[in-house]
């Protein structure tokens, strides 16, 4: 008895559970006698030894691990995030590079907002099609493409150093409370880019009559060079306070005239008259469309791109499921403000393969906002 696993336990433990050193007596009985004041030896074989006190043991338990090569390295997650950021920035700049020789006076934006090319007359910007810009068929929506057209137009003005505090207004326009408003837009889509595609968008301006400005766009696939979209538009000036159209002042003309290109429109103008629609001639009508706060732009009216979504609200779903929008012509008549209630009307004319729709957006209390024509091809 008194043995644990065949081993005789120590005869006495101190309060910490450590066996008290025992010395063997030289008595003939062979028993082990314990000295009350016994101490552990201070050295064993020339090496200093001894038990740690409570304070020393606590300090030892929280001491840092020894310095090694591994634990001196930075946090791997932070290092990986930094490397990823560097590679993404390098990739973005790589796409923006133009390997053609550049004139010293040509502007290059190192942050990816685009650049001036062709002797300062054309603005070029690249876009990557994002997941939130595509539809059910994985291609960019027409609204996405139109938003990119608008973005390049504004960045063109900014890169030229002419952007004041308005939505594309020049400094001289801002002095006179003048803003640009679109009067006509014509778009031809050859192919819709898909999710992940990178597109190159060029834009330039020209005179349009005595009191207008024309802006054209050309969108191409960055990888293949294929033409994706062509668009042309006419813009006029409006007084921001009176909301009435205005002539182009000579001071404004001197600001923008140096950027005008002497070339015909990229699309031949569609001079066909858009028939008038009403509740008797329309095949489909959608009532009660109202602007959201996010639909307004800096000019305090509904942005012209939003009209496209309203136009398609009254288009038959069967057409959109089996066809894609190939061409679009819009004629803008008046503004739509934040408190407006809009009605969308559509009539359909079917051909052998093509489908043509005629559209009208009008205020429910009266007054046309925009008339339009869309052409659709089979998917």
C-alpha positions in Angstrom: 0.0 0.0 0.0 1.3 3.6 -0.3 2.6 3.0 -3.9 1.2 4.7 -7.0 1.9 2.7 -10.2 4.6 0.9 -8.2 6.3 4.0 -7.1 6.5 5.2 -3.5 5.1 8.8 -3.4 7.1 11.5 -1.6 6.4 11.6 2.0 5.7 15.3 2.1 4.5 18.1 -0.3 4.7 21.8 0.3 1.6 24.0 -0.4 2.5 24.3 -4.0 2.6 20.6 -4.5 6.4 20.4 -4.8 8.1 17.6 -3.0 10.3 18.9 -0.2 13.8 17.7 -0.6 14.7 14.8 1.7 18.1 13.6 3.0 19.0 10.0 3.8 19.9 9.5 7.5 23.0 7.6 8.4 21.1 5.8 11.1 20.9 2.1 11.0 17.1 2.1 10.5 17.5 3.3 6.8 14.6 5.7 7.1 14.6 9.1 5.4 14.6 12.0 7.8 13.3 15.4 6.6 15.0 18.6 7.7 12.6 21.5 8.4 15.0 24.1 7.0 16.2 22.0 4.1 17.0 24.0 0.9 17.6 22.9 -2.7 21.2 23.1 -3.8 22.2 26.3 -5.5 24.4 24.6 -8.1 24.4 21.2 -9.7 27.6 20.2 -11.6 28.6 23.8 -11.6 25.3 25.1 -13.0 23.2 27.5 -11.0 19.7 26.0 -10.3 16.9 26.7 -8.0 13.1 27.0 -7.8 11.3 30.1 -9.0 9.3 32.3 -6.8 5.6 33.0 -7.5 6.5 36.4 -9.1 9.3 34.9 -11.2 6.9 32.1 -12.4 4.2 34.7 -13.4 6.8 36.8 -15.2 8.1 33.8 -17.1 4.6 32.8 -18.2 4.0 36.1 -20.1 7.4 36.7 -21.5 7.5 37.1 -25.3 8.6 34.3 -27.5 12.2 34.4 -28.7 12.8 36.6 -31.8 13.0 34.4 -34.9 13.0 35.1 -38.6 9.3 34.0 -38.9 7.8 36.1 -36.1 9.6 39.2 -37.3 7.8 39.1 -40.7 4.9 41.5 -41.3 1.3 40.3 -41.1 0.7 38.1 -44.2 -2.8 39.4 -44.8 -1.7 43.0 -44.9 1.2 42.1 -47.1 -1.1 40.3 -49.6 -3.5 43.2 -49.6 -0.7 45.6 -50.4 0.6 43.4 -53.3 -3.0 43.1 -54.7 -3.5 46.9 -54.6 -0.2 47.4 -56.5 -1.1 44.9 -59.2 -4.6 46.3 -59.7 -3.2 49.8 -60.1 -0.5 48.6 -62.5 -3.1 46.7 -64.5 -5.3 49.8 -64.8 -2.4 52.0 -65.9 -1.4 49.3 -68.4 -4.8 49.4 -70.1 -4.6 53.2 -70.3 -1.2 53.2 -72.1 -1.0 54.3 -75.7 2.0 53.0 -77.5 1.8 55.6 -80.2 4.1 58.6 -80.0 2.5 61.5 -78.2 3.0 65.2 -78.8 4.4 67.0 -75.8 1.3 69.2 -75.6 -1.1 66.3 -75.4 -2.7 65.7 -72.0 -2.4 62.4 -70.3 -4.3 61.7 -67.1 -2.3 59.2 -64.9 -5.4 58.4 -62.8 -7.4 56.8 -65.6 -9.9 59.6 -66.3 -9.0 59.6 -70.0 -6.7 61.6 -72.2 -6.7 64.0 -75.1 -5.5 62.5 -78.5 -5.4 63.5 -82.2 -3.8 66.8 -81.7 -6.0 67.8 -78.8 -9.3 67.4 -80.6 -10.5 64.0 -79.4 -11.0 62.8 -75.9 -10.4 59.1 -75.2 -11.4 57.0 -72.1 -11.5 53.3 -71.3 -14.2 51.6 -69.3 -14.5 48.1 -67.9 -18.1 46.7 -67.9 -19.0 45.9 -64.3 -21.4 43.2 -63.0 -24.0 45.8 -62.0 -24.1 47.3 -65.5 -25.3 44.2 -67.3 -28.7 42.6 -67.9 -30.0 39.1 -67.9 -28.0 38.2 -71.0 -24.7 39.3 -69.4 -24.4 42.2 -71.8 -24.3 45.9 -70.9 -27.7 47.7 -70.9 -28.4 50.6 -73.3 -28.6 52.8 -70.2 -25.1 51.8 -69.2 -23.7 52.7 -72.6 -25.5 56.0 -72.5 -24.1 56.8 -69.1 -20.6 56.2 -70.4 -21.3 58.6 -73.3 -22.3 61.3 -70.8 -19.2 60.6 -68.6 -16.8 61.0 -71.4 -18.4 64.2 -72.5 -18.0 65.7 -69.1 -14.5 64.4 -68.7 -13.6 65.9 -72.1 -14.6 69.4 -70.8 -12.7 68.8 -67.6 -9.5 67.6 -69.4 -9.7 70.7 -71.6 -9.7 72.9 -68.5 -13.1 74.3 -69.2 -15.2 72.7 -66.5 -16.8 75.3 -64.2 -19.3 74.6 -61.4 -22.1 73.4 -63.6 -22.9 70.2 -65.4 -20.4 70.6 -68.3 -20.6 74.4 -68.2 -17.6 76.5 -69.1 -16.5 79.5 -66.9 -18.1 82.0 -69.3 -21.3 79.9 -69.3 -21.3 79.9 -65.5 -21.0 83.7 -65.4 -24.2 83.9 -67.4 -26.1 81.1 -65.7 -26.1 79.0 -68.9 -26.2 75.3 -69.2 -26.1 72.7 -72.0 -29.3 70.7 -72.8 -29.6 68.0 -75.4 -32.1 68.5 -78.2 -31.5 65.3 -80.2 -29.7 62.0 -79.7 -29.1 59.3 -82.3 -27.4 56.0 -81.4 -26.5 52.9 -83.4 -25.4 49.8 -81.5 -23.5 47.2 -83.5 -22.7 44.9 -80.6 -23.2 45.1 -76.8 -20.1 44.6 -74.7 -20.3 41.8 -72.1 -19.4 41.6 -68.4 -15.6 42.1 -68.0 -15.1 43.6 -71.5 -12.9 46.8 -71.7 -14.2 49.4 -74.2 -12.5 52.4 -75.6 -14.7 55.5 -76.1 -13.7 58.5 -78.2 -15.7 61.7 -78.3 -15.3 65.1 -80.1 -17.4 68.2 -80.7 -18.3 70.3 -83.7 -20.6 73.2 -84.6 -24.2 72.5 -85.2 -25.8 75.5 -87.0 -25.5 79.0 -85.5 -26.5 78.2 -81.9 -25.8 74.6 -81.3 -23.0 72.2 -80.7 -22.7 68.6 -82.0 -21.0 65.9 -80.0 -20.1 62.5 -81.5 -18.9 59.3 -79.9 -17.2 56.1 -81.1 -17.1 53.0 -78.8 -14.7 50.1 -79.7 -13.7 46.9 -78.1 -10.2 47.4 -76.7 -9.1 43.8 -77.5 -10.4 43.4 -81.0 -10.9 47.0 -82.2 -14.4 46.2 -83.4 -16.9 49.0 -83.4 -19.5 48.6 -80.7 -21.5 51.8 -80.8 -21.7 55.1 -82.7 -23.7 58.1 -81.5 -24.2 61.7 -82.4 -26.1 64.5 -80.5 -27.0 68.2 -80.7 -26.8 70.5 -77.7 -28.2 74.0 -77.2 -27.9 76.5 -74.3 -30.5 77.3 -71.8 -30.6 79.9 -69.0 -30.6 78.1 -65.7 -32.8 80.8 -64.0 -35.4 81.5 -66.7 -35.3 78.0 -68.2 -35.4 79.5 -71.7 -33.1 78.7 -74.6 -30.3 81.1 -75.3 -27.9 81.9 -78.1 -24.2 81.0 -77.7 -22.5 84.2 -76.5 -19.3 85.2 -78.3 -17.3 84.7 -75.1 -18.4 81.1 -74.8 -17.8 80.5 -78.5 -14.3 81.7 -78.1 -13.8 79.2 -75.3 -15.1 76.1 -77.1 -14.5 77.0 -80.8 -10.9 75.8 -80.7 -12.0 72.3 -79.9 -14.5 72.0 -82.8 -13.7 69.3 -85.4 -14.5 70.1 -89.1 -16.1 66.7 -90.0 -19.6 65.3 -90.8 -21.5 63.5 -88.1 -20.4 59.9 -87.4 -24.0 58.9 -88.1 -26.0 60.3 -91.0 -28.9 62.2 -89.5 -32.2 60.3 -89.4 -34.6 62.9 -90.9 -37.7 60.8 -90.8 -40.5 62.4 -88.8 -41.5 60.6 -85.7 -45.3 60.3 -85.8 -47.4 61.8 -83.0 -48.7 59.3 -80.5 -51.7 59.6 -78.1 -53.9 57.2 -76.2 -55.8 56.3 -79.4 -52.8 55.5 -81.6 -50.5 53.9 -79.0 -50.5 50.1 -78.5 -49.1 50.2 -75.0 -49.4 52.8 -72.3 -47.7 53.1 -68.9 -49.0 55.7 -66.5 -47.8 57.2 -63.2 -44.1 57.3 -63.8 -42.4 59.6 -61.3 -38.8 60.7 -60.9 -36.7 59.5 -58.0 -34.4 61.8 -56.2 -31.4 60.0 -57.8 -32.9 60.6 -61.3 -32.1 64.4 -61.0 -28.7 65.8 -62.1 -26.9 69.0 -61.3 -29.2 71.0 -63.5 -32.1 70.2 -61.2 -34.0 68.2 -63.8 -34.3 64.6 -64.7 -31.2 63.4 -66.5 -31.7 62.6 -70.2 -30.5 59.0 -69.8 -33.3 58.3 -67.4 -35.8 58.8 -70.2 -34.6 55.7 -72.0 -35.7 53.5 -69.1 -39.1 55.2 -69.0 -39.5 54.7 -72.8 -38.8 51.0 -72.4 -41.4 50.8 -69.6 -44.2 50.7 -72.2 -42.4 48.5 -74.7 -43.7 44.9 -74.9 -41.7 42.4 -72.9 -41.9 39.9 -75.7 -39.8 42.3 -77.9 -37.2 42.8 -75.3 -36.9 39.0 -74.6 -36.4 38.1 -78.3 -34.8 41.2 -79.7 -32.0 43.7 -78.8 -32.1 47.4 -79.3 -30.1 48.3 -82.4 -30.8 51.9 -83.0 -32.3 54.8 -81.0 -33.4 58.3 -82.0 -34.7 60.8 -79.3 -36.0 64.3 -79.8 -36.2 66.2 -76.5 -39.0 68.8 -76.2 -39.0 70.0 -72.6 -37.6 69.3 -69.1 -39.0 66.9 -66.6 -38.8 68.2 -63.0 -38.8 66.3 -59.7 -42.5 66.7 -59.1 -43.6 65.6 -62.6 -45.8 62.6 -63.3 -45.0 61.0 -66.7 -46.9 58.8 -69.1 -45.1 56.5 -71.5 -46.7 55.5 -74.8 -45.4 53.0 -77.4 -46.7 51.8 -80.8 -45.2 48.8 -82.6 -44.5 48.3 -86.3 -43.3 44.8 -87.2 -41.3 43.9 -90.3 -39.8 40.7 -91.6 -37.0 40.5 -89.1 -36.8 44.0 -87.7 -39.2 45.6 -85.2 -39.7 49.4 -85.0 -41.2 51.1 -82.0 -42.4 54.7 -81.7 -42.4 56.3 -78.3 -43.7 59.3 -76.5 -43.0 60.5 -73.0 -45.4 63.2 -71.8 -46.5 64.9 -68.7 -49.8 63.7 -67.4 -51.0 67.2 -67.0 -50.0 67.9 -70.7 -46.8 68.6 -72.6 -44.5 66.3 -74.5 -41.1 65.6 -72.9 -39.4 63.4 -75.6 -40.4 61.7 -78.8 -38.4 58.6 -79.9 -38.0 55.8 -82.3 -36.2 52.5 -81.6 -35.2 49.7 -83.9 -34.8 46.1 -82.7 -33.0 43.1 -84.3 -33.4 39.4 -83.3 -31.1 38.2 -80.6 
